[in-house]
């Protein structure tokens, strides 16, 4: 959510920024079908039902133990996230597409 928020600010209120570092984000994240599937899973069974799947998706099993511990902490946090709040974030990410704005923006990071 932070990366998408930062990108929105860069596109709509660049005067409010001195610098911006965008990491692990994009102008369009995922597909509508993927977000809708996640939303439906959370509606049916809550965030706990998808939390375990994120554990392996975020950190490769060969990474050092501290990173794996961070991944488990993330999945525990997700499991305890308010269902409706999580769904609202998924809907926002599903519906956000800044690709055309980024392509036509005078802002060029490289």
Buried (B, 14 or more C-beta within 10 A) or exposed (E): EEBBEBBEBBBEEEEEEEEBEBEEBBBBBEEEEEBEBBBEBBEEEBBBBBBEEBBEEBBEEEEEEEEBEEBBEBBEEBBEBEBEEBBEBBEEBBEBEBEEBBEEBEEEEE
